[in-house]
Amino acid sequence: AGKTTTAAHYAQEQRQAYTGGVFIINSRQSASVYHSLLKHIARLVISRDARNVVRSLQETKDDFLDLIAERRSVLLIYDSADDLEVIQDLLPSPNARVHVIVTTRCTDHRLMEEGSVIRLPSLDVDAAVRAFLSWSGKGNDTSRIDASVLQAVKRIVNDVQVKGLPLAIRRIATYTKETSLKYIQVSERLTSGKKPLRYSPQSLA
């Protein structure tokens, strides 16, 4: 819904400042955290034997933080951490060498009291519809748009992936324009689970 893109954009812009690497961890659930950390450990560890060690989730977390502690100027991005308990023990103590970004839909920010919370503003439905129409190449005059098309656009901008966020609206409008899909087709893809904007976390290091 724009959170990941915002974080990735910052990471790309500031990449040279993080000489120790940028690491994106899929934090949707414990299993995705585990697999993300294993991939990062495999990249960081030189010894093939060390790479092939079977680790528990807690051992994996500890090993990853130990490896990060050896590096300077690191950015960790915990992406889609809607359950903040999943990453609670992966948040290093505040220091100048490791910066942390957490993208989440969670409104309980007790775990991030040491940092800053940035809320992405949402547009109201009418403004979101006009923005989508404009960015997808149809202009923003809703009076000239068929009622069924407007309903499809409203479903798009209200989708759980979009939620009226300008950046998300622009991304999916651009996607719609580039693929020449009809608005109704995009709406159906979103509601059916065929997410056109599905993000696959990866390391930028």
PAKOLDO-239823 format. One record per residue: x, y, z of N, C-alpha, C, O, CB in turn; residue in three letters. Coordinates in steps of 0.1 Angstrom, whole numbers, plus 5000, padded with zeros to 4 digits. Glycine has a CB too. Layout:
# residues N
XYZXYZXYZXYZXYZala;...
//
This chain:
# residues 205
500849885000500050005000500950125000500450235004499150005012ala;502150114996503050234995504150235006505150305004502250354996gly;503950165016504950165027506250105023507350155025504350085040lys;506149985016507349915012508050005001509350015001507049785006thr;507350064992507950144981508650264987509650304983506850184972thr;508050324997508650445004509950405010510950475009507650505014thr;509950285017511150245024512250205014513350235016510850115033ala;511850135003512750094993513350214986514550214982512149994983ala;512550314984512950434977514050504986515050554980511750534974his;513750514999514750575008516050495007517150555006514250585022tyr;515950365008517150275008517950294995519150294995516750125009ala;517250304984517950324971518650454970519750474966516950314959gln;517950564975518550694975519750704984520750784981517450794979glu;519750634995520750655005521750535005522450515015520150665019gln;521650454995522450324994523950344997524550265004522250264981arg;524450444992525950464993526350495008527450475012526450574984gln;525350545015525650585029525750455038526350455049524650675035ala;525050345034525050225041526050125036525750035029523550165041tyr;527350155039528350065034528349925039528949835032529750135037thr;527649905050527549765055526449685049526349565052527449775070gly;525649755041524549685034523149725038522949785049524749535036gly;522249705029520749725032520149585032520249515022520149825022val;519349555042518749415043517249435045516849495055519449335055phe;516549375036515049375037514649245042514949135036514449415024ile;513849245053513349115059511849115058511149195063513849105074ile;511349015051509948995050509348955064509648845069509548875039asn;508649045070508249025084506748995086506149035096508649145092ser;506148945076504648915077504348815088503348825095504148855063arg;505248715090505048615100506448555103507448585097504048505095gln;506448475114507748425119508448335108509648345106507548335131ser;507648265100508248175090508948265079510048225074507248085083ala;508348375075508948455065510148525070511148545062507948555059ser;510148565083511348625089512448525089513648555085511048665104val;512148405093513148295093513848275080515148265079512548165098tyr;513048265069513648235056514448355051515448345044512548205046his;513948475054514648595049516048605056517048635050513848725053ser;516048575069517348585077518248475072519448505071517048575092leu;517748355069518648255064519348295051520548265049517848125062leu;518648365042519248405030520248515032521348505026518148465020lys;520048605041521048705044522248645051523348685048520348815054his;522048545060523148485067524048415056525248415057522648385077ile;523348345047524148275036524948365028526048335023523148195027ala;524548495026525348585019526448645027527548685022524448705014arg;526248655040527248725049528348625054529448675056526548785061leu;527948495055528948405060529848345049529348305039528148285068val;531148355052532048305041532148155041532248085031533448365044ile;532248095053532347945055531147875050530047895054532647915069ser;531347785040530247695035529647615046528447595047530747615023arg;530447565055529947475066529047555075528047505080531147425074asp;529447685078528547775086527247795079526247815086529347905089ala;527247805066526047835059525047725060523847745061526347865044arg;525547595061524747485060524247435074523547335075525447365054asn;524647515085524147475098522647485099522047585095524847565109val;522047385105520547395107520347475120520847445131519947255108val;519547585119519347675130517847675133517047665125519847815127arg;517547705146516247725150515947875147516847945143516047705166ser;514747915149514348055146515148155155515648255150512848085148leu;515248125168515948205177517448215174518048315175515648165192gln;517948095171519448095168519648175155520748235154519847945166glu;518748165146518848245133518848395136519648465131517748205123thr;517948435145517848575148519148615155519748725152516648605158lys;519648535164520848575172522048575162522848675163521148475183asp;522148485153523348475144523248605135524348665132523248345136asp;522048635130521948755121522348875128523148955122520548765116phe;521848895140522249025148523749025151524349135151521449035161leu;524348905153525748905156526548945143527549015144526248765160asp;526148895132526748935119526649085116527549145111526248845108leu;525449135119525149275117526049365126526449475122523649315119ile;526249315138526949395148528449405144529149505148526949325162ala;528949325135530249325130530449425119531549455115530749195125glu;529349485114529449575102529149715106528549745117528449525091arg;529549805097529249945100528250005090528149955078530550025099arg;527450095094526550165085525650065078525750045066527250255075ser;524750015086523749905081522349965082521950035091523849775089val;521549935072520049965072519349835072519449755063519650055060leu;518449815082517549695083516149745080515649835086517649625097leu;515449685071514049715068513249595071513349485064513849755053ile;512449605081511449495085510149525078509449615082511349475101tyr;509849455067508749485058507549415062507549295064509149465044asp;506349485062505049425065504949355078504449245080504749325054ser;505549425088505549375102504249415109504249495118506749425110ala;503149355105501849395110501649345125500949405133500749345102asp;502349235128502449185141503849215147504749145144502049025142asp;503949325154505249375158505949275168507149285169505149505165leu;505149185174505849085183506748995175507748945181504749005190glu;506548985162507348895154508748945153509748865152506748885140val;508949075154510349135152510849195165511849265165510249235141ile;510149185176510449255188511949225192512649325196509549215199gln;512349105191513749075195514749085184515849045185513848935201asp;514349145173515249175162515549325161516249365152514649125149leu;515049405170515349545170516549575178516449565190514049625175leu;517649615172518849635179518749765188517849855185520049655170pro;519549775198519549895206519950015197520750005188520549885218ser;519250135199519650245191521050285191521750295201518850375196pro;521650295179523050335178523250395164522450385155523950205180asn;524450455162524750525150525050435138525050475127525850625152ala;525350305141525850215130524750145123524850105112526850115136arg;523650125131522550045125521250125125520750165136522349915133val;520650155114519350215113518350115109518550015102519450335102his;517050135115516050045113514750115107514350215112515649965126val;514150055097512850095092511849985094512249865090512950145077ile;510750005099509649905101508449955093507950065096509349875116val;507949875083506749905076505649825082505849695083506849885061thr;504549885086503449805093502149875092502050005090503849795108thr;501049805093499749855094499349875109498249935112498749775086arg;500149825117499849825132499749975137500650055133500849745140cys;498850005145498750145151499250145165499250255171497250195150thr;499650025170500250025184501750025183502349935179499749895191asp;502250145185503750165183504550155196505650225196503950295176his;504050085206504850075218506250015216507150055224504049995228arg;506349935206507649865204508649965197509849935196507549745196leu;508150075193509050165185509150305192509250405186508550185171met;509050305206509050425213510350505211510350625213508750405227glu;511450435208512750495206512850565193513750645191513850395208glu;511950535183512050595170510950685166510250745175512150485160gly;510750705153509750795148508750715140509150625133510450905140ser;507550755141506450695134505950795123505650905126505250655143val;506050745110505550825099504250765094504250655089506650835088ile;503150835094501950785089501750835075501850955072500750825099arg;501350745066501150785052499750835051498750765054501450665042leu;499550955046498151015045497350945034497850905024498251165043pro;496050935037495150885027494250995021493951095027494250775033ser;493850965008492851055002491451005004491250895007493151064986leu;490551105004489151055005488750994992489551004982488151175008asp;487650924991487250834980487250924967487750874957485950774982val;486551034967486451114955487751164950488051154938485551234957asp;488651204959489951254955490851134950491551154940490651324966ala;490651024956491450904952490950854938491850814930491250784962ala;489650864935489150824922489650914911490150874901487650824922val;489651044914490151144904491651124902492151134890489851294909arg;492351104912493851084911494150954902494950964894494551074924ala;493350844905493550724898493250744883494050704874492750614903phe;492150814880491750834866492850914859493150894847490350904865leu;493351024866494351104860495651034857496151044846494551224869ser;496150954867497350884865497250774856498350724850497850834879trp;496050714853495950604844495650654830495450574821494850514849ser;495650794828495450854815494150884810493850914799496050764805gly;493150894820491750914816491251054820490151094818490850814822lys;492251144826491751274831491051254844490851144848490851344820gly;490651364850490051354863488551404863488051444874490851434873asn;487951414852486551454851485651334852485451264842486251534838asp;485151304864484351184867483051194860482351084858484151164881thr;482551304856481251324849481251254835480151224830480851464848ser;482351234830482451174817482751024817482950954807483551234808arg;482750964829483150824831481850744834481050784842484150804842ile;481750624827480650544829480550494844481550474850480750414820asp;479250484849479050454863479650324867480250314878477550444865ala;479650224858480150094862481750104863482350034871479849984851ser;482350184854483750204855484150274868485150244874484250284843val;483350374872483550444884483550354896484350364906482650564886leu;482550264896482450164907483650084908484150044919481150084905gln;484150044896485449954896486550034902487349984909485749904882ala;486650164898487750244903487650264918488650254925487850384896val;486450284923486250294937486650174945487250174956484750324940lys;486350054939486749934945488349924946488849874955486249804938arg;488949974935490449964934491050054945491950004953490950014920ile;490550174946491250274956490850244970491550284979490750414953val;489850164972489450114986490049984989489849935001487950114987asn;490649914980491249784983492249794994492849894996491949724970asp;492349675001493249675013494649705009495449755017493149535019val;495049674996496449704992496649854990497749904990496749634979gln;495549924987495650064983495250164994495950254997494750084970val;494050144999493550225010493650375009493950445018494150185023lys;493550424996493550564994494950634995494950754995492650635004gly;495950554996497350614997497750654983497750584974498350505003leu;498150784982498550844969499650764962499550734950499050984971pro;500650714969501750644962501250514957501650474946502850624972leu;500350444965499850314960498850334948498850254939499150244972ala;498150444949497150474938497950494925497650454914496350594941ile;499050574926499850604914500450484909500550464896500950704918arg;500950394917501650264913500650184905500950134894502250184924arg;499450164911498450074904497850134892497450064882497450034914ile;497750274892497250344880498250324869497850304857496950494883ala;499550344872500550324862500650184856500750164844501950364868thr;500450084866500349944862499149924852499349854842500149854874tyr;498049984855496849974847497150034833496749974823495650044853thr;497750144833498050214820499050134811498850124799498550354822lys;500050084818501150014810500649874805501149834795502349994819glu;499749814812499249684808498049684800497549584794498949594820thr;497449804798496249824790495049744796494149714788496449794776ser;495049704808493949634814492749734817492949844819494349564828leu;491549674816490449754819490349764834490849684842489149684813lys;489749874839489649904853488949784860489249744872488850034856tyr;487849734854487149624860488049494861487949424871485949584851ile;488949474852489849364853490849384864491149284872490649344840gln;491349504866492249534877491549514891492149454900492849674877val;490349564891489549544904489349394907489449354918488149614902ser;489049314896488849174898490049104903490049014911488349104885glu;491249144897492549084901492849114916493349024923493649144893arg;492449234920492749264935491849184944492349134954492449414937leu;490549184940489649114949489748964949489348894958488149154946thr;490348904938490448764937491748714943491948594944490448724922ser;492648804947493948764953495048764943496148734947493748624959gly;494848794930495848804921496448944921496149034913495348774906lys;497348964932497849094935498849144924499949094923498449104948lys;498449244916499449294906500649364912501649384905498749384897pro;500549404925501649484931502349404941502949464950501049614936leu;502149274941502849194951504349214951504949214941502549044949arg;504849244963506349274964507049154970506649094979506549404974tyr;508149134964509049024968510249074975511149124968509448924956ser;510349074988511449134995512749074991512948954988511249115010pro;513749164989515049124986516149224992515749334996515249114970gln;517349184992518349264997518849364987518949324975519549185003ser;519149484991519649584982521149594984521849684978519049724984leu;521749504993523149514996524049484984525249484984523549425008ala;
//
